[in-house]
Amino acid sequence: MSVRQSLLAILAQGPCYGYQLRHEFDRRTGSIWPLNVGQIYNTLERLERDGLVSRGDADDRGHVYWQITDAGHTEVVNWLSSPVTRPQGTRDEVAIKLAVAATLPGVDAAAAIDAQRSASMRQLEALQQARRARGDADDPEGLAWSLVTDSMIFAAEAEVRWLDHTAQRLGGHPRHAMTLELTADRPKRGRPAKTATAMLEAVPAL
């Protein structure tokens, strides 16, 4: 989630003060990822340092309005017109946990999968229920909320499918047949074997 670019994009509409920026961010993201005011001002100060925003004088209520610079406008245009590049090899806690469980002796990996699937299904059902209750709103804030919620629903559905796939794969082997015993080999210093990282690097970034 790019708070930096999001705040810049909001400022492209007009000058705002800190609490106003927080409110506008929530309106445009369905209030799913609320920001605290400290985070807002820390980001604004970094943007000012980078020449992307400037601060004005305080008004009679003490609100300091921030406005975007020409360089900031260019940053927003580039952000909105460029795809988001997700880093390869980002650690996924669920995938790591189940991969380790599947290769440890004495661990019931199937039980771990079942427990995770139950939790994932509860999350999915809660999201779907909230989505149905709110429906497809015609107002801009309702649209923002539904877009974010739909993204979370699709991600939860994908996790459930992956868990079912994992359970099916492990079910094809005798229990603990894939156990990895501790190796007596002395690992070499430096980066991991290139074979695994090379395969990830070959995957096109989304």
C-alpha positions as CSV (number, residue, x, y, z in Angstrom):
1,M,0.0,0.0,0.0
2,S,1.6,3.3,-1.1
3,V,0.6,5.9,1.4
4,R,3.1,8.3,-0.1
5,Q,1.6,8.3,-3.6
6,S,-2.0,8.2,-2.4
7,L,-1.6,11.3,-0.3
8,L,0.1,13.0,-3.3
9,A,-2.7,12.1,-5.6
10,I,-5.3,13.5,-3.1
11,L,-3.3,16.7,-2.8
12,A,-3.4,17.0,-6.6
13,Q,-7.1,17.8,-6.2
14,G,-6.2,20.8,-3.9
15,P,-4.4,21.8,-0.7
16,C,-5.3,19.9,2.5
17,Y,-4.3,19.8,6.1
18,G,-3.3,16.6,8.0
19,Y,-6.6,15.5,9.5
20,Q,-8.3,16.3,6.2
21,L,-5.9,14.1,4.3
22,R,-6.5,11.2,6.7
23,H,-10.3,11.6,6.1
24,E,-9.9,11.8,2.3
25,F,-7.6,8.7,2.3
26,D,-10.3,6.7,4.3
27,R,-13.0,7.9,1.9
28,R,-11.1,6.6,-1.1
29,T,-10.0,3.2,0.4
30,G,-13.2,2.1,2.2
31,S,-11.6,2.9,5.6
32,I,-10.0,-0.6,5.4
33,W,-6.5,0.6,6.2
34,P,-6.9,3.7,8.5
35,L,-3.9,5.9,8.9
36,N,-2.9,7.7,12.1
37,V,-2.2,11.4,12.0
38,G,1.5,10.8,13.0
39,Q,1.9,8.7,9.8
40,I,0.3,11.4,7.8
41,Y,2.6,14.1,9.0
42,N,5.7,11.9,8.8
43,T,4.9,11.2,5.2
44,L,4.2,14.9,4.4
45,E,7.6,15.9,5.9
46,R,9.3,13.3,3.7
47,L,7.4,14.6,0.7
48,E,8.4,18.1,1.5
49,R,12.1,17.0,1.9
50,D,11.9,15.5,-1.6
51,G,10.4,18.7,-3.1
52,L,7.0,17.1,-3.9
53,V,4.8,19.2,-1.5
54,S,5.1,22.5,0.2
55,R,3.5,23.7,3.4
56,G,1.6,27.0,3.7
57,D,0.8,29.2,6.6
58,A,-1.6,28.2,9.3
59,D,-5.2,29.5,9.0
60,D,-7.2,31.1,11.8
61,R,-8.0,27.6,13.2
62,G,-4.4,26.5,13.2
63,H,-4.7,24.2,10.2
64,V,-1.5,24.1,8.1
65,Y,-2.4,23.4,4.4
66,W,-0.1,21.4,2.3
67,Q,0.0,21.7,-1.5
68,I,1.5,19.7,-4.3
69,T,4.4,21.0,-6.3
70,D,5.0,20.5,-10.1
71,A,7.4,17.7,-9.3
72,G,4.7,16.1,-7.1
73,H,2.2,16.3,-10.0
74,T,4.7,14.5,-12.2
75,E,5.1,11.8,-9.5
76,V,1.3,11.3,-9.4
77,V,1.1,11.0,-13.1
78,N,3.9,8.4,-13.2
79,W,2.3,6.4,-10.3
80,L,-1.1,6.3,-11.8
81,S,0.1,5.3,-15.3
82,S,2.6,2.6,-14.1
83,P,1.7,-1.0,-13.0
84,V,2.4,-2.0,-9.4
85,T,5.5,-4.2,-9.3
86,R,5.2,-6.8,-6.5
87,P,8.6,-7.9,-5.1
88,Q,9.5,-11.5,-5.9
89,G,9.9,-13.9,-3.1
90,T,7.8,-11.9,-0.6
91,R,7.5,-14.1,2.5
92,D,4.1,-15.6,3.0
93,E,3.6,-16.7,6.6
94,V,1.0,-19.4,5.7
95,A,3.1,-20.9,2.9
96,I,6.2,-20.9,5.1
97,K,4.4,-22.5,8.0
98,L,2.9,-25.3,5.9
99,A,6.0,-26.0,3.9
100,V,8.0,-26.4,7.2
101,A,5.2,-28.5,8.8
102,A,5.1,-30.8,5.8
103,T,8.8,-31.6,6.1
104,L,9.1,-32.0,9.8
105,P,8.9,-35.4,11.5
106,G,6.1,-35.9,13.9
107,V,4.0,-33.0,12.6
108,D,0.5,-33.5,11.3
109,A,0.6,-31.2,8.3
110,A,-2.9,-32.1,7.3
111,A,-4.3,-30.9,10.6
112,A,-2.4,-27.6,10.2
113,I,-4.0,-27.2,6.7
114,D,-7.4,-27.9,8.1
115,A,-7.0,-25.4,10.9
116,Q,-5.8,-22.7,8.4
117,R,-8.6,-23.5,6.0
118,S,-11.2,-23.1,8.7
119,A,-9.8,-19.7,9.6
120,S,-9.5,-18.6,5.9
121,M,-13.1,-19.7,5.3
122,R,-14.3,-17.7,8.3
123,Q,-12.6,-14.6,7.0
124,L,-14.0,-15.2,3.5
125,E,-17.5,-15.7,4.7
126,A,-17.3,-12.5,6.9
127,L,-16.1,-10.5,3.9
128,Q,-18.8,-12.0,1.6
129,Q,-21.5,-11.2,4.2
130,A,-20.3,-7.6,4.5
131,R,-20.2,-7.3,0.8
132,R,-23.8,-8.6,0.4
133,A,-25.0,-6.4,3.2
134,R,-23.6,-3.2,1.6
135,G,-24.3,-4.2,-2.0
136,D,-23.2,-2.2,-5.0
137,A,-23.5,1.5,-3.9
138,D,-23.7,4.1,-6.6
139,D,-21.8,6.7,-4.6
140,P,-18.0,7.1,-5.0
141,E,-17.3,6.1,-1.4
142,G,-19.4,3.0,-1.7
143,L,-17.5,2.1,-5.0
144,A,-14.1,2.6,-3.2
145,W,-15.2,0.3,-0.4
146,S,-16.5,-2.4,-2.7
147,L,-13.3,-2.4,-4.9
148,V,-11.1,-2.9,-1.8
149,T,-13.5,-5.5,-0.3
150,D,-13.7,-7.4,-3.7
151,S,-9.9,-7.5,-3.8
152,M,-9.8,-9.0,-0.3
153,I,-12.5,-11.6,-1.2
154,F,-10.6,-12.7,-4.3
155,A,-7.4,-13.1,-2.2
156,A,-9.2,-15.1,0.4
157,E,-10.7,-17.4,-2.2
158,A,-7.3,-17.9,-3.8
159,E,-5.9,-18.9,-0.4
160,V,-8.6,-21.5,0.1
161,R,-8.0,-22.9,-3.3
162,W,-4.3,-23.1,-2.6
163,L,-4.9,-24.9,0.7
164,D,-7.2,-27.4,-1.0
165,H,-4.4,-27.9,-3.6
166,T,-1.8,-28.4,-0.9
167,A,-4.0,-30.9,1.0
168,Q,-4.5,-32.9,-2.2
169,R,-0.7,-32.9,-2.9
170,L,0.2,-34.1,0.6
171,G,-2.6,-36.7,0.5
172,G,-0.8,-38.4,-2.3
173,H,2.1,-39.3,-0.1
174,P,2.3,-41.5,3.0
175,R,2.3,-39.4,6.1
176,H,5.7,-37.9,6.7
177,A,7.1,-39.5,3.6
178,M,8.5,-36.1,2.6
179,T,10.3,-35.6,6.0
180,L,13.6,-33.7,5.7
181,E,16.1,-34.9,8.2
182,L,18.8,-32.5,9.4
183,T,21.7,-32.5,7.0
184,A,25.2,-33.1,8.1
185,D,26.5,-31.0,5.2
186,R,28.2,-27.8,6.1
187,P,26.3,-25.0,4.3
188,K,28.4,-22.5,2.4
189,R,28.4,-18.9,3.3
190,G,26.8,-16.4,1.0
191,R,23.5,-16.4,-1.0
192,P,21.3,-19.5,-1.3
193,A,21.6,-21.9,-4.2
194,K,20.9,-20.1,-7.4
195,T,18.4,-22.6,-8.8
196,A,15.6,-21.5,-6.5
197,T,16.1,-17.8,-6.8
198,A,16.6,-18.0,-10.5
199,M,13.2,-19.6,-11.0
200,L,11.5,-16.8,-9.0
201,E,13.4,-14.1,-10.9
202,A,12.2,-15.6,-14.2
203,V,8.6,-15.0,-13.2
204,P,7.4,-11.8,-14.8
205,A,6.5,-9.1,-12.3
206,L,2.8,-8.2,-12.1
